Amino acid sequence: MKALDQPFAVQTMRAMRFCEPGKELEMVERQLNLPRASQVLVEVLACGVCRTDLHVVDGDLEGPLPIVPGHEVVGRIIAKGDAAKRFEIGDRVGVPWLASTCGRCPYCVSRRENLCDEAQFTGFTVDGGFASHAIADEQFCFPLPPALHDAHAAPLLCAGLIGYRAFAMTEGAQTIGLYGFGAAAHIIAQLATGLGCKIAAFTKPGDIEGQNFARELGCVWAGGSDEATPFELDAAIIFAPVGALVPIALSAVRKGGIVVCAGIHMSDIPAFPYELLWGERKLQSVANLTRADGESFFAAIGQMPIKTHIECFALEDANIALNRLRRGEVKGAAVLIP
């Protein structure tokens, strides 16, 4: 192991640990583990609070417990395993949701590693970034553009990446509806409008503040999910975990259009008439991300100014951040600063 600074064998770390659905995260202090092989140890500079974290702590997604959530991690490498050659000590990296894959299954060898059955996920199956330190496989980390501020970069590691993958699946659509205007939508709205797309934002009915926020970011129309846009949509992306939005979105897109479900969890989709799907409309889900998504996304945002709107919380206030996100009170994205 190659390390920086003090002897890691006796150093401790702080983490917000999730032990049981329905119970709040607890602050723990424990010995700092050492990176092995191609792993790197990062000092966490910022970690976004994602809706997927909320699904984990609410029990919508069941994984091994206890676990340290957090998969929008920005950190500085302070130690690395002997086989880690990609980064240097002191480099700043982003640690995303996809933590590792098998590298040999049909999905991995066909560049669909996001579907690997043996994949591991940061903050869900391996400890994540709601902590002062985290360990990650360097092959699944991203170098971050120097101009990106730590806290503003954090939401890009999932809200940005998953939003970008969903946007790419709209197949060149020019008019796009975004259902749910949270962390992911507020990033993709800026990217899409920068590329000349016409964006409609759908919020909870009556959310005037959210609708004004969407207009500030370039959306040409914003309204409740129970309203119709003044123009037909080529595509729609559903970020809200609400299955009832699927038939609504299908009714809003033109023939040949596509509806992309971008969440990892969604409530049941109600029955709907075949007429809504007829006309060669498509219904598409997004599962995780690939490293190629990250490379494309960071290259794309390097060509245009994308500003993440964030609300920062101390690490020990992770439960407050999760509760505010659950109630829909976060404008943009919540970020923990250890």
N, C-alpha and C positions, 0 to 999 in steps of 0.2 A: 504494500500500500504506500502511495505517495501522499503526504499530508503537509498542511501548512500550519504554522503556529504551534499551539501547545499540545501536550500529550493527550490524545483522544481517549485512551483507555480509561481515564478517570473523569472525563468531561460528561456533563449531563445535558439534557435537552428538555424543553417544555412542549407539551402537546395537549390539544383538546381532543379527548378520546370519547368515542361513541360506543356505548356498551349495550343498550337495549332500546328498541323502538318505544316511543312515548316518554322517554326520559331525556333530560338535557345532557349535553356534552359535559364532561368533567375535565378540569385541568389536572394534568399529571406531570410529574418530573421523573425522568428515568435516564438510565445510562445511554450514552450516545453509541449507536452501533457503527461499525466500521464498514466502508464500502469494499466489495470484493469483485474480482474479475473485471468486467466492464462497467461496474457501477461507479457513480460519483456521489459524493456527499455534498449537499448544498446547504448553505445558510439561507434560510427563507427570508427574502426581502419583502415579499407581498404575496398574498394568495387570494384569488377571487372566491366569492361565495356564489355557487351556481345552483340553479334549480335542481340539478341532479343531486347535489348534496342534500337538498331538502327531501327529495324522494328517498334517499338513503336513510336519513334520520327519522323520516315518517314511516318507514317500513314498507314503502311501495316497491323498493328493490331490496331483495334479500341477499346478503353476502356474509362472509365470515365476520364474526365479532369477537372481541372488540376491534375497532378500526379507527384510524385517524383520517377523517374526511379531507377533502380539498384536492382539486386536480387542475387548478389554474395557478400554477406555482411559478413564481419568478425568484430565482436564487443565484447565489454566487458560489462557485465550486471552491470548497476548502480542503477536500481530500478526494482521492480517486483510487480505484483498484489497480492492480499491476497491469491488467490488460486494457485499461482505459487509455486510449491514445488520441481520441478525437478532439478533446478540449484540454486546456491548460488550467492549472490552479489560478484562481482569480477570475476566470471567465464567467460571464453572466449568461444563464440559460433559462429557457422555459420548459417546464415539466407538464405535459398534457395528460389527458384522460387515458390514452393508450400507453400502458406501462411496458408491455412486452408481448410478443407473439411466438409461436413455435418456429416459424420460418420455413417449414417444410410441408405443410398441408396444402391441398389443392387451392385453398383461398389465398394463402401466403404466396405461393409460387405464381399465381395469376394476378398479382398486384391488388388483391382484395383482402389485405391483412386485417382490415376492420371486422371481417366476419370469422376470423380464426376462432375455433372452438376452445383453444387453450390460451387465449389471450388473457392477460392480467390488466387490471385497471387501477389507476392511481386514485387513492382515496375511497376505493370500494372493495377491492380484493387485496391490495397492498396499501400500507400506510401512505397518507398524502401530506398536504401542505398546511393543514391547520396546526402548525407547529413551528418551533424555532429552527428546526433542521429537518431535512428529508433526504432519503436515498433514492436514486433513480438509475436506470440503465442509460448510459450515455447515448446509445444508439437510438433512443426514443426521445431524446431531448432536442430542443430547437435553439440555435443561436438567435439572439434577439437583436434587432437593429439598435445601435447605440442611442439614437435619438429618442427612443421610447422610454418614458419615465416608468419606474418599477411598478407603481400602483396602477397606472393607466395601461400597462402592458398585460397585467394579470388577466382581465376578462377576455383578452384575445385568445388565450390558451384553450378555451372551450366555447364560450359564447361566440367568439369570432370564428373559430375553426369549424364548428358544427354549422353555424349560420352560413359560412362560405360554402361548405359542402352541399347544403340544402339549396343555396342560390345557384350553384353550378348545375344542379339537377333540374332547374327550370328551363334548361335547353335553349338559352338565348332569348327568353321572354323579355318583352319591352314594357309591358304593363303587369305589375306584380302586386298582389295583396299580401300584407303581413298580418297574421292573426295572433295577437298578443304582442304588445310593444314593450318588451323588457330588455334585458342585457343583450341578447343575440340580435333582436330586431333593430335596436338602436345603432348597432355597429353595421349591420348589413344594409340598412336604409342609406347610410352615408356612402358605402361602397357602390351600391346599385345606382344611386342618383349620380354619383361621380362618373359612372359608365354610361349615363344617358337614359337610364330606365325611369319610368313613371311609376311612383310607388304610392299605394294606398295603405293606410295603417288602420287596423281594426283593434279597438280596445274594449274593455268591459263597458257596457252601456252606461252612459253618464259620467265616464272618466274624462272630464273636460281637461284636467291638467295633463293627463297622458296624451290626449289628442293634440293639445297645443305643443307639447314636447316633440311629437312626431313632425308637426309642421315646421318647427324650428330646425329640424334636421333634414329638411328638404322634401318631405312627403307632400305630394300635391293635393291629397285628400286625406282626412282623418275623421273617423266616426266610430260609433259603437258596432259591435259584431252583429247587431240586429238591423243594421242599416245597409242600404245598397249604394254602391259607388255610382257616380255619374258616367262612368266609362266601363267597358267590358275588360275583364282581366285575361291576360295570356296564361297566367299562373298564379298560384297562391302558396304561401308557406305558412304552416301552422306551428307556431312556437308554444302556444298555450297548451297545457296537457288536458285538453277538453275534447273528448270524442264527439260531442254534439256539434262541434265546429266543422267536422268533415263534410256532412251533407250541405251545410251552409256554404262552405268554400267551393264545393263542386257546382253548386247552383250559380256561383258568381263567375266561374271561368268559362270562356268560350269553348266551342267544339274544338277538339284537338288539344285542349289545354291540360295542364297538369297541376295536381295538388300534392304538395310535399309535406309529410308529417315529420317534423324535425326533432321531436322529443324522444327520450329514451323510455318514457312512460306516458301513457294516456289513458283516460277513463274510457269505458266501453263506447264503441261507435254504435249509435242507434240504427235500426233498420231504415233504409231509405229506398225510394223507388228507383228502379233500374234506369229510368229516364235521365236521372242526374249523371249517371256514368256513361250513358250512351252518347254517341257522337265522338267516339274515340278519345274521350277524356281519360286521363291516367291518375292513379292514386299510388304514390310512392313513399316509402319510409326511408329514414336515414338511420344507419346503425354505426355509431362510433365514428372514427376518423382514420385516415391513413397518414403516414409520414409525408407522402406526396401532397396531401391536402395542405399540410403546414408549409411546405416549401412554396407552393403556389400562392397561398394566402399571404404570407409575409412579403413575397415578391410583389403581389398586387397592391398591398397597402403602402408599399414603399413608393408607389407612383402617384399617390394622392393623399391628402391630409385626412386622416381618420382620427376623430377625437372621442375617446371613451369618457362618458360621464359617470363618475364614481362617487360613492359614499364610503369613507374609510372608518374602520373599527379596530380597536385593539384586539389582539389575539384572544384575551380572556373574555371579550365581549362577543364571541362567536355565536352564542345562543341568542343574543339580542339581534344580531345581523340576520340569523335564520328566521327569527320570528317576524322581523320587519319584511323580509322577502316573502314569507308565507302570507302575510296580510296584504301584499301588493303595495307596500309603502316605500319601496326603493326605486328611485328615479335613475334609470341606467343600470349600474352594477354595484354590488357591495364588495368591498375588498378588506381583508384582514391584514394588519401590519404588525408582525411579531415584535 
